[in-house]
């Protein structure tokens, strides 16, 4: 948790890897996830690097794995994720994986091809069998004379020739039989009729059972056709038209006995093919079982192997080409683990020469590393969405763990709504290890799940502020007895029956002894929910509370800048920046907070009618005037306010010119040469023992431009002028921006009250059975609207406003956010799932 307040110290280091053990060392480092590698060959094409052949080999294996996975999915099997993370394979094991995967793929291709061929043959035989069966019915003996003609399926035309004329025909009648797709029957019949000019008789009937279409895989009820014709030219036309319509044409025997023999043979062939196909399916299932067993492990191994070779391609060889050199960003506290990983990798490869790591000086800004856990990750993501922290500057995330849910709860304060949110987040926290929750595909759900601890705290703080506001679904709760006594007021007043009848609203005077017995123990007195002026009372309270909390929040942000100035050894900024900023903020807006509390403490109900207006005093403070009608809060108020305004105005030029003039004077002053071996910090204001260091010669020759040591005074002054204007105007605008706490809290309370009065109150129509029946749908509507409007929409609105207050009003007082994350090379499960 120490690194949560400030990013860890990261150094630049070089790894010296022997060629024989480089693969094992990188594999061991990937398992531990400690280092971010830098590309030492940025100008070299990926196709010209040293290990491009090994990378291509891995890609070929990945193509084979993709084919195997497609076959598994086609068979309706989902490969299980790899239970354990296997290590990257050595060269011999990788060769074995490649051979076995190719052998399995070839075997699977052959079996799949054979199965498809057997299925096609079996389908053809079954179709042929149905064609012969239906053909026998079509070509049976004609009906006797006088009987009604047999209608043709799908045709309303009359027969070409009368059946009684068959015996007078001298020409031989031929047949064309087959099957056609049902969608093409109408067009096929129309074209036959027009092309053959009626010299045929076509019969169509649906097949008794549906069969698979090999092209699409769909189950289709094919249509059997039998065409009788005479004339060879007509037969050629029929066959050509059948080919054009992709019909499956089968040989149709002429005699009844031949057709019977053919049907018997087809039955035997179908039975044999069915047995063969069943055995093929069993063998295919065995092959798929083997693939499903080894494929997840192989995929992980090859992906690790490919990642290792991609890292090796970023390394450079020494002049002897026996050693690889890699540059890495490494956390300083992990250097011992890195050396241990290199030693372990050298041992596993059997190398007699150990690899080692060596820190190197640099003038570059290191990446930012902030270690998080499942609780702090959500808050750190909120900060990183604004900008990754600069190297070793103060991290706002640990403070946002408290301030973010609290500011959210100020705008969302309701015991009932906060309890629902808390229970929802608690359910996600308790079942966070459930694979069903973690492996969801809905992006909105994953966003809620990743922020479950944030939602948990927001719900808990909303319950707390709900008790402060004394609101539970817009209704007040009487936890303690009210401090106001109506009975005492009635005993000390002339409230007659006639007076009560003409005055629906009564006034409780706190100046009457016993009417007001002191403040409520915790939160708002529940009697205010019955008062007609409760909105005025809550508006005054919440508005002042928003201003006070906003100024405290901004002041805390300015105080945090002290830790940046001290850590980076920029102590002049404590006097030239921090001090003027605090004087400006406290002299104006800190004084406003003082006036609020002073008025609360000094004036009671007895003299509340003569209490002056703080707003008028604050305006007169800037005008250096006083208002005779607005009495002062304390003696000597006007001189004190004048001094505070003068101090605030005097701090502006100090803030504007202090830092630029200091740096200009420091540049003009002669610099003492450093002693031999003395080091200066690479990052401005950093201590030599706390940062990546280099000697003066290293810095001067380490990538700086020749004029980098000359200070650009105009640029520094412009930067400081922008900072001064932004801070001074921001103090005014940011203070007003915190009034959104008051506005959204009021909006949430009013929406909740409207929802109760317009929906839920209608359910209490009576205390009988009818009222109970009516209450059920009314409560259902109330619950749905509460979740949809008050929890989801209002919750999202309050979340976005709290996010803005942290990003703009709080973090810009001390947080730069111009860094970049440390992305270590690691074999995480996310890379292969």
Secondary structure, DSSP 8 states (H G I E B T S, - for coil): -HHHHB---EEEEEEEEETTTHHHHHHHHHHHT-EEEE-S-TTS-GGGSTTHHHHHHHHHHHHHHHHHHHHHHHTT------SS------HHHHHHHHHHHHHHHHHHHHHHHHHHHHHHHHHHHHHHHHHHHHHHHHTS----TTS-----TT--S--SS-GGGGGG--S--EEEEEEE-GGGHHHHHHHHHHHHTT-EEEEEEE-SS-EE-TTT--EE--EEEEEEE-SHHHHHHHHHHHHHTT-EEE---SSHHHHHHHHHHHHHHHHHHHHHHHHHHHHHHHHHHHHHHHHHHHHHHHHHHHHHHHHHTTSEE-TTSSEEEEEEEEEGGGHHHHHHHHHHHHHHHT-SS--EEEE----S---B-----TTTHHHHHHHHHH----TT-B-SHHHHHHHHHHHHHHHS--HHHHHHHHHHHHHHHHTTT-HHHHT---HHHHHHHHTHHHHHHHHHHHHHHHHHHT-BTTB---SS--SB-HHHHHHTS---HHHHHH-SS----TTSTTTB-S--SSSS-GGGGG-TTHHHHHHHHHHHHHHHHHHHHHHHHHHHHHHHHHHTT-THHIIIIIHHHHHHHIIIIIHHHHHHHHHHHH--STTGGG---HHHHHHHHHHT---TTS--SSTTHHHHHHHHHHHHHHHHHHHHHHHHHHHHHHHHS------TT--EESSTT--GGGS-EE-HHHHHTTT--TTTTS--HHHHHHHHHHHHHHHHHHHHHHHHHTTHHHHHHHHHHHHHHHHHHHTGGGG-S-SSHHHHHHHHHHHHHHHHHIIIIIIIIHHHHHHHHHHHIIIIIIGGGT------B-------GGGT-
